[in-house]
């Protein structure tokens, strides 16, 4: 059974930073494409960033240049570093591996 547990969400001011973590058990992060998605109220869930087993990264246009995705194979954890946060980044952020999802972590960007 694959389990994903997100952490690191919270309240940030516009222009601030947060770093999300996704701890994975039951699978190896280095073997699969890992993704971060988000869902804002009233909107569909959207891909924010992903990293393939080969290390190729993909970002939504709205976060390019501001967000970074990385993984620590030893800790079996994937990270999402979010910089220059904007109010429109407010959403629940979910970690994904294959067809498995974490429970989500709330990110709120507000002054």
C-alpha positions in Angstrom: 0.0 0.0 0.0 1.4 3.3 -1.0 0.9 6.2 1.4 1.8 9.8 0.9 1.8 12.3 3.7 2.1 16.0 3.0 3.3 18.6 5.5 4.6 22.2 5.5 1.5 24.1 4.5 0.3 27.2 6.4 -0.2 30.9 6.1 2.3 33.0 4.2 2.4 36.7 3.2 2.5 37.7 -0.4 6.1 37.5 -1.5 6.9 34.9 1.1 8.0 31.3 0.9 6.9 27.9 2.1 8.4 24.4 1.6 6.0 21.5 1.3 7.2 17.9 2.0 5.6 14.6 0.8 6.8 11.6 2.7 6.2 8.4 0.8 5.9 4.8 2.0 5.3 1.7 0.1 7.0 2.9 -3.0 10.2 4.6 -4.0 10.1 8.2 -5.1 13.1 7.6 -7.5 11.2 5.0 -9.5 8.1 7.0 -10.5 7.0 10.4 -11.6 6.0 12.3 -8.5 3.7 15.3 -8.8 2.3 18.2 -6.8 -1.2 19.3 -7.5 -3.4 22.0 -6.0 -7.1 22.7 -5.8 -8.5 26.1 -5.0 -12.1 26.6 -3.9 -14.5 26.2 -6.8 -11.7 25.2 -9.2 -10.5 21.9 -10.6 -7.4 20.2 -9.3 -4.4 21.2 -11.4 -0.8 20.1 -11.8 1.7 22.4 -10.2 4.9 20.5 -10.7 6.2 17.1 -11.4 9.5 15.2 -11.4 10.2 12.0 -13.4 12.3 9.1 -12.4 15.0 10.5 -14.7 14.8 13.9 -12.9 13.0 15.8 -15.6 10.9 18.6 -14.1 7.7 20.1 -15.4 5.9 23.2 -14.0 2.6 24.9 -14.6 3.1 28.2 -16.4 1.7 30.1 -13.4 4.5 28.9 -11.1 7.5 28.8 -13.4 10.5 30.7 -11.9 8.9 30.7 -8.5 8.5 27.1 -7.5 11.0 24.2 -7.4 10.4 20.5 -7.1 13.0 18.1 -5.7 13.3 14.7 -4.1 15.5 13.1 -1.5 15.8 9.4 -2.4 17.4 8.6 1.0 14.4 10.0 2.8 11.9 8.9 0.2 10.5 12.4 0.2 9.5 14.9 -2.4 9.6 18.6 -1.8 7.9 21.7 -3.3 9.8 24.9 -2.6 7.4 27.8 -3.2 8.9 31.3 -3.4 7.4 34.7 -4.3 4.0 33.5 -3.2 0.9 35.2 -4.5 -2.7 35.2 -3.2 -3.7 33.1 -6.2 -1.4 30.3 -4.9 -3.9 29.7 -2.1 -5.2 26.2 -2.4 -5.0 22.7 -0.9 -1.8 21.1 -2.2 -1.7 17.4 -2.9 1.1 15.0 -3.5 0.7 12.3 -6.2 2.4 9.0 -7.1 0.7 6.9 -9.8 -2.9 6.8 -8.7 -2.2 7.4 -5.1 -2.8 10.8 -3.4 -2.0 12.3 -0.1 -4.5 14.0 2.2 -3.5 17.5 1.2 -2.0 20.4 3.0 -3.6 23.9 3.0 -1.6 26.8 1.7 -3.0 30.3 2.3 -1.3 33.4 1.0 -2.7 36.5 2.5 -1.5 39.8 4.2 
